[in-house]
Amino acid sequence: MTQLALDGIIYQMQANGGISRMFNEILPRMCALDPELLVRVYSSAPTRQPVPSGAQIDVMQLLRHDLRPSRIWKALYPPAHFLQWLFTLSAKMIWHSTYYTLPPRAVKGVVMTAYDTVYHQFPQMFTLANEENLRQQQVRSLKQADVVIAISHSTSNAIQQIHGLPASKIRVVLLAYSRDRFFVSDDIALRVPTSNPFLLYIGGRRHHKNFEGFIRAYSRWKNRATVDVIATGKPWSEQEQRLFADLDVADRVHVLDVNDRHLRDLYNLAAAFVYPSLGEGFGIPLLEAMACACPVVASRIPSNVEVGQQVPYFFDPADDESLYAALDSSLAGGRTAAHVRDGLKLVQTYSWDTTAAQTLDVYRALS
């Protein structure tokens, strides 16, 4: 019997996102593959999304200091919290951190997942005190882990080069996409805010995601007058609105807060999906777009090349002309291009079933 302790920190951090999506997909699958697998998910704060449930999954709510008047409770919280760990976290358990935490006591084995190396590749973009703390915690947790799961060969290579981790300690387990949510469909429920063809951008817009670089290049693109941009996520910040005004594109860029159903609609409607990131660990959106027969325009970085192979129209993120050529080619080819057909074939090679089975193999090797 394999007993798994999973910190629930990613469910406290993310309302949605690639990391929580991975655990949402693989936890039920691993339980189905191994009826003797027991999973305990620890949470010390309210979660921003539901944790997967099932007969083999137990969610343990740890004590929180705000359950008592602070003047009394703060003194009691550390020892009470430690006692909870002591009595509920067994030395027979395997600890798998969702986001770079170490177990508070000795366990049978420690598994850490390395998602990317952007905090170390682009330190100038992550200068806040909490970002520096996370950078140090990433190194500490990866080096102390018994096994590190890398979500791509690119990530495996990067953590070996940057952190000096031995290859023997790393297991590459590729991610996938949700086939039941992303597929070609003409059943469109979403009303988009433009009648023009549009480029789709999804996800975070700060730091290494290179959204600002993309918009600055877009503002100088010859076709910007007839092709809009739709981004997903939070409303525009004041800084973004000033940028759009300065670039004279405020009437061309739109933002929508969408669920997976409406995101599928956007993939099926977009003239192209643009992924301009300077650094990623995998890139689930690449697969989602391909599965919806959406042309993909992506920065030529190691993870994008590994995941997308020859399907995307690649560009150099430091060269605007390279982006323009990729955009023009994707629009000319449309949804009937060989790139799109190849993408529909490629995504069939990615499966959460495989991700779950290979992750389970990591646990079994430590059991």
Secondary structure as the mmCIF struct_conf table of DSSP 4:
data_model
#
loop_
_struct_conf.conf_type_id
_struct_conf.id
_struct_conf.beg_label_comp_id
_struct_conf.beg_label_asym_id
_struct_conf.beg_label_seq_id
_struct_conf.end_label_comp_id
_struct_conf.end_label_asym_id
_struct_conf.end_label_seq_id
STRN STRN1 GLN A 3 ASP A 7
HELX_RH_AL_P HELX_RH_AL_P1 ILE A 9 MET A 13
BEND BEND1 ALA A 15 ASN A 16
HELX_RH_AL_P HELX_RH_AL_P2 GLY A 18 LEU A 33
TURN_TY1_P TURN_TY1_P1 PRO A 35 GLU A 36
STRN STRN2 LEU A 38 SER A 43
BEND BEND2 SER A 44 ALA A 45
BEND BEND3 ARG A 48 GLN A 49
HELX_LH_PP_P HELX_LH_PP_P1 PRO A 50 PRO A 52
STRN STRN3 GLY A 54 GLY A 54
TURN_TY1_P TURN_TY1_P2 ALA A 55 GLN A 56
STRN STRN4 ILE A 57 GLN A 61
HELX_RH_3T_P HELX_RH_3T_P1 HIS A 65 LEU A 67
BEND BEND4 ARG A 68 ARG A 68
HELX_RH_AL_P HELX_RH_AL_P3 SER A 70 THR A 88
BEND BEND5 LEU A 89 LEU A 89
TURN_TY1_P TURN_TY1_P3 ALA A 91 LYS A 92
HELX_LH_PP_P HELX_LH_PP_P2 MET A 93 MET A 93
STRN STRN5 ILE A 94 SER A 97
BEND BEND6 THR A 98 TYR A 100
BEND BEND7 PRO A 104 ARG A 105
BEND BEND8 LYS A 108 LYS A 108
STRN STRN6 GLY A 109 ALA A 114
HELX_RH_AL_P HELX_RH_AL_P4 VAL A 118 GLN A 121
HELX_RH_3T_P HELX_RH_3T_P2 PRO A 123 MET A 125
BEND BEND9 LEU A 128 LEU A 128
HELX_RH_AL_P HELX_RH_AL_P5 ALA A 129 GLN A 144
BEND BEND10 ASP A 146 ASP A 146
STRN STRN7 VAL A 147 ALA A 150
BEND BEND11 ILE A 151 SER A 152
HELX_RH_AL_P HELX_RH_AL_P6 HIS A 153 HIS A 163
HELX_RH_3T_P HELX_RH_3T_P3 ALA A 167 LYS A 169
STRN STRN8 ILE A 170 VAL A 172
TURN_TY1_P TURN_TY1_P4 ARG A 179 ARG A 181
HELX_LH_PP_P HELX_LH_PP_P3 LEU A 190 VAL A 192
BEND BEND12 PRO A 193 PRO A 193
BEND BEND13 SER A 195 ASN A 196
STRN STRN9 PHE A 198 TYR A 201
BEND BEND14 GLY A 203 GLY A 203
BEND BEND15 ARG A 206 ARG A 206
HELX_RH_3T_P HELX_RH_3T_P4 HIS A 207 LYS A 209
HELX_RH_AL_P HELX_RH_AL_P7 PHE A 211 SER A 219
TURN_TY1_P TURN_TY1_P5 ARG A 220 ARG A 220
TURN_TY1_P TURN_TY1_P6 LYS A 222 THR A 226
STRN STRN10 ASP A 228 THR A 232
BEND BEND16 GLY A 233 LYS A 234
HELX_LH_PP_P HELX_LH_PP_P4 PRO A 235 SER A 237
HELX_RH_AL_P HELX_RH_AL_P8 GLU A 238 LEU A 247
TURN_TY1_P TURN_TY1_P7 ASP A 248 ASP A 248
TURN_TY1_P TURN_TY1_P8 ALA A 250 ARG A 252
STRN STRN11 VAL A 253 LEU A 256
HELX_RH_AL_P HELX_RH_AL_P9 ASP A 260 LEU A 269
BEND BEND17 ALA A 271 ALA A 271
STRN STRN12 ALA A 272 TYR A 275
BEND BEND18 LEU A 278 LEU A 278
BEND BEND19 GLY A 281 GLY A 281
HELX_RH_AL_P HELX_RH_AL_P10 ILE A 284 ALA A 291
TURN_TY1_P TURN_TY1_P9 CYS A 292 ALA A 293
STRN STRN13 VAL A 296 SER A 299
HELX_RH_AL_P HELX_RH_AL_P11 PRO A 302 GLY A 308
TURN_TY1_P TURN_TY1_P10 GLN A 309 GLN A 310
BEND BEND20 PRO A 312 PRO A 312
STRN STRN14 TYR A 313 PHE A 315
TURN_TY1_P TURN_TY1_P11 PRO A 317 ALA A 318
HELX_RH_AL_P HELX_RH_AL_P12 ASP A 320 GLY A 333
HELX_RH_3T_P HELX_RH_3T_P5 GLY A 334 THR A 336
BEND BEND21 ALA A 337 ALA A 337
HELX_RH_AL_P HELX_RH_AL_P13 ALA A 338 LEU A 346
HELX_RH_3T_P HELX_RH_3T_P6 VAL A 347 THR A 349
HELX_RH_AL_P HELX_RH_AL_P14 TRP A 352 LEU A 366
#
